[in-house]
Amino acid sequence: GVIMVFAPGYEVGSASFDLAVALSRITFPYLWCIALVSLCSGILHVNHQFAASAATPILLNVALIASLFILTPWTNTPAHALAYGVLGAGFIQLFFMVWQVRRI
C-alpha cells in the first residue's frame, strides 16, 4: 500500500517492489526518531540554542558513511546497509538531542 502511493511505478511482486518494501520496513522507525528530534530541536530553539540542531545532519551523514563501510559485507545489498544506517542514525540523533535538552 504505502509503496504504491509514494512510488507508483513498481509492479507488485517484482524484485524491485519487494526490495522497496523491505527497505521501507527497516527505515520506517526513523520517522518516529526524527519527529522526536524535531521536538527537541524546538525546545532548544526556544532557549536560543541552535548548534545542536544544526549538527544533527552531520550525525546522519557519518552514520550513513560508516554503515556502508561496516555493514555492507553482512547485508544482502548496500541499500540494506544504508537502510540500517538510517535507522541507527535516527537513534543516535535522538540520543544526542535528548542529551542536549537535558542540559538546559
C-alpha positions in Angstrom: 0.0 0.0 0.0 2.5 2.7 1.1 5.0 1.8 -1.6 2.3 2.0 -4.3 1.3 5.5 -3.1 4.9 7.0 -2.9 6.5 5.0 -5.7 3.7 4.1 -8.1 6.0 2.7 -10.8 6.7 -0.6 -9.1 4.9 -3.7 -10.2 3.5 -5.7 -7.2 5.5 -8.9 -6.7 8.6 -7.7 -8.7 12.1 -7.8 -7.1 12.2 -4.0 -7.1 8.9 -3.8 -5.3 9.9 -6.4 -2.7 13.2 -4.6 -2.1 11.4 -1.3 -1.6 9.0 -2.9 0.9 11.9 -4.5 2.8 13.9 -1.2 2.9 10.8 0.7 4.0 10.2 -1.7 6.9 13.8 -1.1 8.1 13.7 2.7 7.8 10.1 3.4 9.0 11.1 3.7 12.7 13.3 6.6 11.6 10.2 8.7 11.2 9.4 8.4 14.9 13.0 9.2 15.9 13.2 12.3 13.7 9.8 13.5 14.9 11.2 13.5 18.5 14.4 15.0 17.3 12.4 17.9 15.8 10.5 18.3 19.1 13.8 18.5 21.0 15.1 21.0 18.3 12.1 23.2 19.0 12.8 23.1 22.7 16.4 24.1 22.1 15.4 26.9 19.7 13.1 28.4 22.3 16.1 28.6 24.6 18.2 30.2 21.9 20.4 27.1 21.4 20.9 26.4 17.7 24.2 24.5 17.4 22.9 21.0 18.3 20.0 21.2 15.9 22.4 22.3 13.1 24.8 19.4 14.0 22.2 16.5 13.8 22.5 16.2 10.0 26.2 15.6 10.4 25.4 12.6 12.6 23.2 11.2 9.9 25.9 11.6 7.3 28.6 10.0 9.5 26.2 7.1 10.3 25.4 6.5 6.6 29.1 6.5 5.6 30.0 4.2 8.5 27.2 1.8 7.7 28.3 1.5 4.1 31.8 0.5 5.2 30.9 -1.6 8.2 27.6 -3.3 7.4 27.8 -3.9 3.6 29.7 -7.2 3.9 26.9 -8.6 6.2 23.8 -7.4 4.3 22.1 -8.6 1.2 22.8 -5.3 -0.7 24.5 -2.0 0.0 20.9 -0.5 0.1 20.2 -2.7 3.2 23.4 -1.3 4.8 22.2 2.2 4.2 18.7 1.4 5.5 20.2 0.1 8.7 22.4 3.2 8.8 19.4 5.5 8.6 17.8 3.6 11.5 20.9 3.8 13.5 21.4 7.5 12.7 17.9 8.2 14.0 18.6 6.7 17.4 22.0 8.5 17.5 20.3 11.8 16.6 17.6 11.2 19.2 20.1 10.3 21.9 22.2 13.4 21.1 19.2 15.8 21.1 17.7 14.4 24.3 21.1 14.8 25.9 21.2 18.4 24.8 17.7 19.2 26.0 18.5 17.7 29.4 21.5 20.1 29.7 19.1 23.1 29.7 
